[in-house]
């Protein structure tokens, strides 16, 4: 299976992207894009940012599959970066510094350095990555986003084709949460990397968060910084819409508490089997058909159509760019079964 997958990737790279697969690989080069090298050191560094792989597994099949996928992403990014350069869309120092400050602002200096150390990344590495990412984003904004237009007719057509999905069979509550657990878990994903590892720590932590909410600190920001729910923390604790019947199944007392809260209000600390929770009711939606003129319906439809069109145009843009680029993926060639027989 692994060799078939690698062979397929090699065929795609060689045939579709006009790769000179019959040429020997330059020393220490994983791939070239229009003559510009992606070195093995570049690949190893980018791979290290994303995966923590023990040295003894460096040549495992699964590790090599992951490395191939990282390299393919690097090739795509290099193609896009070269297009941004050609169009004069490279991010300037002010862009990079502003984004760097934004990323750093939720942390203390020590916390931020720990985040970099965990990824084996320096500040210069991060700024280099930011410059590339921001440049590619500027490219997409000019070449793709600026060409997307969602008309009122598009919105109306979508609504009429999906009218039933805007009919709520029962009341729904839009909720957010902050969760603190007492269980040791190194895979914390909140911005602060903050994790309670005992019941005592969990209780102190949730009390600290509750006190800061009483002082009117932003719920969403506290959730991003401290919540230990990996799914909702990145979204400011947002749980989306939950039906009243789903709350009944989860916990009757919990439903009563949630139903007693008005939009914008937060609950007291709630002990649960998973840990301590603080809930916030963002809005409550009664049962019934939502009209097309409802601003929330219009916003939902526009966002849906924008995302669909954006994904479609980006996919097409990538394919055209790949077809026009001259790419040599030497890692793929070295792993292909045909190469092993030579």
C-alpha positions as CSV (number, residue, x, y, z in Angstrom):
1,X,0.0,0.0,0.0
2,X,2.8,2.4,1.0
3,X,4.8,1.8,-2.2
4,X,1.7,2.1,-4.4
5,X,0.9,5.5,-2.7
6,X,4.4,6.8,-3.2
7,X,4.4,5.6,-6.8
8,X,1.2,7.4,-7.4
9,X,2.6,10.6,-5.9
10,X,5.7,10.3,-8.0
11,X,3.6,9.8,-11.2
12,X,1.6,12.9,-10.3
13,X,4.7,15.0,-9.6
14,X,6.6,13.7,-12.7
15,X,3.8,13.6,-15.3
16,X,1.4,16.4,-14.3
17,X,4.0,18.9,-13.2
18,X,6.6,18.3,-15.9
19,X,9.2,17.1,-13.5
20,X,12.6,16.0,-14.8
21,X,12.5,12.7,-13.0
22,X,15.2,11.2,-15.1
23,X,17.8,13.6,-13.6
24,X,19.8,12.8,-10.6
25,X,19.0,14.7,-7.4
26,X,21.3,17.7,-6.5
27,X,23.1,17.2,-3.2
28,X,20.9,17.8,-0.2
29,X,17.9,18.9,-2.2
30,X,14.5,17.5,-1.6
31,X,12.8,19.3,-4.5
32,X,13.1,22.2,-6.9
33,X,10.4,24.6,-8.0
34,X,11.2,26.5,-11.2
35,X,14.9,26.0,-10.4
36,X,14.6,27.2,-6.8
37,X,15.7,24.5,-4.3
38,X,13.8,23.2,-1.2
39,X,16.7,21.6,0.7
40,X,16.5,18.6,2.9
41,X,17.3,20.9,5.8
42,X,14.3,23.0,4.9
43,X,12.1,19.9,4.8
44,X,13.4,18.6,8.1
45,X,12.8,21.9,9.8
46,X,9.2,22.2,8.5
47,X,8.6,18.6,9.4
48,X,9.9,19.2,12.9
49,X,7.4,22.1,13.3
50,X,4.5,19.8,12.7
51,X,5.5,16.4,14.0
52,X,7.4,15.1,17.0
53,X,9.1,12.0,15.6
54,X,11.7,10.0,17.6
55,X,15.0,9.5,15.7
56,X,14.5,5.7,15.6
57,X,11.3,6.2,13.5
58,X,12.8,8.7,11.0
59,X,12.5,6.1,8.2
60,X,9.2,4.4,9.2
61,X,6.6,4.2,6.4
62,X,4.2,6.4,8.3
63,X,6.9,9.0,8.9
64,X,7.9,9.0,5.3
65,X,4.3,9.4,4.2
66,X,4.0,12.4,6.5
67,X,7.2,13.8,5.2
68,X,6.0,13.4,1.6
69,X,2.8,15.3,2.5
70,X,4.8,18.1,4.2
71,X,7.0,18.4,1.1
72,X,4.0,18.5,-1.2
73,X,2.7,21.4,0.9
74,X,6.0,23.2,0.7
75,X,6.1,22.8,-3.0
76,X,2.6,24.3,-3.3
77,X,3.6,27.2,-1.1
78,X,6.8,27.8,-3.1
79,X,4.7,27.9,-6.3
80,X,2.4,30.5,-4.7
81,X,5.2,32.5,-3.2
82,X,6.9,32.8,-6.6
83,X,3.6,34.1,-8.0
84,X,3.3,36.6,-5.2
85,X,6.9,37.8,-6.0
86,X,6.1,38.1,-9.7
87,X,3.0,40.2,-9.0
88,X,4.8,42.4,-6.4
89,X,2.7,41.2,-3.5
90,X,5.3,40.2,-1.0
91,X,4.6,41.2,2.6
92,X,6.7,44.1,3.9
93,X,8.4,44.3,7.3
94,X,5.5,46.3,8.7
95,X,3.1,43.5,7.8
96,X,5.3,40.9,9.4
97,X,5.9,42.9,12.6
98,X,2.2,43.6,13.0
99,X,1.3,39.9,12.7
100,X,4.2,39.0,15.0
101,X,2.9,41.4,17.7
102,X,-0.6,40.0,17.3
103,X,0.6,36.4,17.8
104,X,2.8,37.4,20.8
105,X,0.3,39.6,22.6
106,X,-1.6,36.9,24.6
107,X,1.6,35.6,26.1
108,X,4.3,36.7,28.5
109,X,7.8,36.7,27.1
110,X,8.5,33.4,28.9
111,X,5.3,31.8,27.7
112,X,6.0,32.9,24.1
113,X,9.5,31.5,24.2
114,X,8.2,28.2,25.5
115,X,5.9,28.0,22.5
116,X,8.8,28.6,20.1
117,X,11.0,26.1,21.9
118,X,8.4,23.4,21.8
119,X,8.4,23.7,18.0
120,X,12.2,24.1,17.8
121,X,11.6,27.4,16.2
122,X,13.5,30.7,16.5
123,X,11.9,34.2,16.2
124,X,13.6,34.6,12.8
125,X,12.1,31.3,11.7
126,X,8.7,32.5,12.8
127,X,9.0,35.8,11.0
128,X,10.2,34.1,7.8
129,X,7.1,31.8,8.0
130,X,4.9,34.8,8.6
131,X,6.3,36.7,5.6
132,X,5.6,33.7,3.3
133,X,2.1,33.1,4.7
134,X,1.1,36.8,4.5
135,X,2.5,37.1,1.0
136,X,0.5,34.1,-0.2
137,X,-2.6,35.5,1.5
138,X,-2.1,38.8,-0.4
139,X,-1.9,36.8,-3.6
140,X,-5.2,34.9,-2.8
141,X,-6.9,38.2,-1.9
142,X,-6.0,39.7,-5.3
143,X,-6.3,36.7,-7.5
144,X,-9.3,35.0,-5.8
145,X,-11.2,36.8,-3.1
146,X,-11.5,40.0,-5.0
147,X,-13.3,38.2,-7.8
148,X,-16.0,36.6,-5.6
149,X,-19.4,38.2,-5.7
150,X,-22.4,36.8,-4.0
151,X,-25.6,38.4,-5.4
152,X,-29.0,38.8,-3.7
153,X,-30.3,36.3,-6.3
154,X,-27.6,33.8,-5.2
155,X,-28.7,34.1,-1.6
156,X,-32.4,33.8,-2.5
157,X,-31.8,30.7,-4.7
158,X,-29.9,29.0,-1.9
159,X,-32.6,29.8,0.6
160,X,-35.4,28.4,-1.6
161,X,-33.4,25.3,-2.4
162,X,-32.6,24.7,1.3
163,X,-35.7,26.2,3.0
164,X,-36.3,23.2,5.3
165,X,-32.9,23.7,6.8
166,X,-34.0,27.1,8.1
167,X,-37.0,25.6,9.9
168,X,-36.1,24.8,13.5
169,X,-38.1,21.9,14.8
170,X,-37.4,22.9,18.4
171,X,-35.7,25.7,20.3
172,X,-32.0,26.0,20.1
173,X,-29.4,27.7,22.3
174,X,-26.2,29.2,21.0
175,X,-23.7,28.5,23.7
176,X,-20.0,28.8,24.6
177,X,-18.0,27.2,27.4
178,X,-14.8,27.3,29.4
179,X,-13.7,23.8,30.6
180,X,-11.0,23.1,33.2
181,X,-10.1,19.4,33.9
182,X,-8.1,17.9,36.7
183,X,-6.6,15.2,34.5
184,X,-3.0,15.3,33.3
185,X,-3.0,15.9,29.6
186,X,0.0,17.3,27.7
187,X,-1.9,18.1,24.5
188,X,-3.4,21.4,25.8
189,X,-4.4,23.7,22.9
190,X,-5.3,26.9,24.6
191,X,-3.2,30.0,23.8
192,X,-1.5,30.1,27.2
193,X,-0.6,26.4,27.2
194,X,-2.2,26.4,30.6
195,X,-3.2,23.0,32.1
196,X,-4.5,22.0,35.5
197,X,-3.0,18.6,36.5
198,X,-4.8,17.9,39.8
199,X,-8.2,18.5,41.4
200,X,-6.8,21.3,43.6
201,X,-5.2,23.1,40.6
202,X,-8.4,22.7,38.6
203,X,-10.5,24.3,41.3
204,X,-8.1,27.2,41.8
205,X,-8.0,27.8,38.0
206,X,-11.7,27.8,37.5
207,X,-12.2,30.2,40.4
208,X,-9.6,32.5,38.9
209,X,-11.5,32.5,35.6
210,X,-14.8,33.1,37.3
211,X,-13.4,36.1,39.2
212,X,-12.1,37.6,35.9
213,X,-15.5,37.1,34.3
214,X,-17.0,39.0,37.3
215,X,-14.6,41.9,36.3
216,X,-16.2,41.8,32.8
217,X,-13.2,40.3,31.0
218,X,-14.0,39.0,27.6
219,X,-15.4,35.4,27.8
220,X,-14.1,34.5,24.3
221,X,-10.6,35.6,25.1
222,X,-10.5,33.8,28.5
223,X,-11.7,30.6,26.7
224,X,-8.9,30.9,24.1
225,X,-6.3,31.5,26.8
226,X,-7.4,29.0,29.4
227,X,-10.1,26.5,28.4
228,X,-9.0,22.9,28.2
229,X,-11.6,21.8,25.6
230,X,-9.5,21.2,22.5
231,X,-12.5,21.5,20.2
232,X,-14.0,24.8,21.4
233,X,-11.1,26.7,22.9
234,X,-9.6,27.9,19.5
235,X,-13.1,29.4,18.7
236,X,-13.4,31.3,22.0
237,X,-15.3,28.4,23.6
238,X,-18.1,28.5,20.9
239,X,-20.1,25.3,21.0
240,X,-22.5,26.3,18.2
241,X,-26.3,25.7,18.5
242,X,-27.6,23.0,20.9
243,X,-31.2,21.8,20.9
244,X,-33.2,21.8,24.1
245,X,-33.7,18.0,23.8
246,X,-30.0,17.5,23.6
247,X,-29.6,19.4,26.9
248,X,-32.3,17.1,28.4
249,X,-30.3,14.0,27.5
250,X,-27.1,15.4,28.8
251,X,-28.3,16.6,32.2
252,X,-31.8,17.8,33.3
253,X,-30.4,20.2,35.9
254,X,-28.0,21.6,33.4
255,X,-30.9,22.3,31.0
256,X,-32.8,24.1,33.7
257,X,-29.8,26.3,34.4
258,X,-29.1,27.1,30.8
259,X,-32.8,27.8,30.1
260,X,-32.8,30.2,33.1
261,X,-30.0,32.3,31.6
262,X,-30.6,35.2,29.3
263,X,-28.5,35.9,26.2
264,X,-25.2,37.3,27.3
265,X,-25.3,35.8,30.8
266,X,-22.8,33.2,32.1
267,X,-23.5,30.4,34.5
268,X,-21.8,29.9,37.9
269,X,-19.1,27.2,38.0
270,X,-20.6,23.8,37.2
271,X,-18.9,20.6,38.5
272,X,-19.2,17.8,35.9
273,X,-17.6,14.4,35.5
274,X,-15.2,15.9,32.9
275,X,-14.2,18.8,35.2
276,X,-15.4,22.3,35.9
277,X,-17.4,24.3,33.3
278,X,-18.6,27.8,32.9
279,X,-21.3,28.3,30.3
280,X,-22.4,31.3,28.4
281,X,-25.6,31.7,26.5
282,X,-25.0,33.7,23.3
283,X,-28.5,33.6,21.9
284,X,-31.7,31.6,22.0
285,X,-33.6,30.7,18.9
286,X,-37.3,29.7,19.1
287,X,-38.7,26.9,17.0
288,X,-40.2,27.8,13.6
289,X,-39.3,28.8,10.1
290,X,-36.6,31.4,9.6
291,X,-37.5,34.0,7.0
292,X,-35.1,35.0,4.2
293,X,-35.2,38.6,5.4
294,X,-33.7,37.6,8.8
295,X,-30.2,39.2,8.8
296,X,-28.8,36.1,10.5
297,X,-30.2,33.9,7.7
298,X,-28.7,36.2,5.1
299,X,-25.3,36.2,6.9
300,X,-25.3,32.4,7.2
301,X,-26.1,31.9,3.5
302,X,-23.5,34.5,2.3
303,X,-20.8,32.9,4.4
304,X,-21.6,29.5,3.1
305,X,-21.6,30.6,-0.5
306,X,-18.4,32.6,0.0
307,X,-16.6,29.7,1.5
308,X,-17.8,27.3,-1.2
309,X,-16.7,29.6,-4.0
310,X,-13.4,30.4,-2.3
311,X,-12.6,26.7,-1.9
312,X,-13.5,26.0,-5.5
313,X,-11.5,28.9,-7.0
314,X,-8.5,28.1,-4.8
315,X,-8.5,24.5,-5.8
316,X,-8.6,25.5,-9.5
317,X,-5.9,28.2,-9.0
318,X,-3.6,25.6,-7.4
319,X,-4.1,23.1,-10.2
320,X,-3.4,25.7,-12.9
321,X,-0.3,26.9,-11.0
322,X,1.0,23.4,-10.6
323,X,0.5,22.7,-14.3
324,X,2.5,25.8,-15.2
325,X,5.3,25.1,-12.7
326,X,8.5,23.1,-13.3
327,X,8.8,20.9,-10.3
328,X,11.2,18.1,-9.4
329,X,10.3,16.1,-6.3
330,X,13.5,14.2,-5.6
331,X,12.3,12.7,-2.4
332,X,9.4,11.0,-4.3
333,X,11.8,9.8,-6.9
334,X,14.1,8.3,-4.3
335,X,11.2,6.4,-2.7
336,X,9.5,5.1,-5.8
337,X,9.6,1.3,-6.5
338,X,11.1,1.9,-10.0
339,X,14.1,3.7,-8.4
340,X,14.7,0.8,-6.0
341,X,15.1,-1.7,-8.9
342,X,17.8,0.3,-10.5
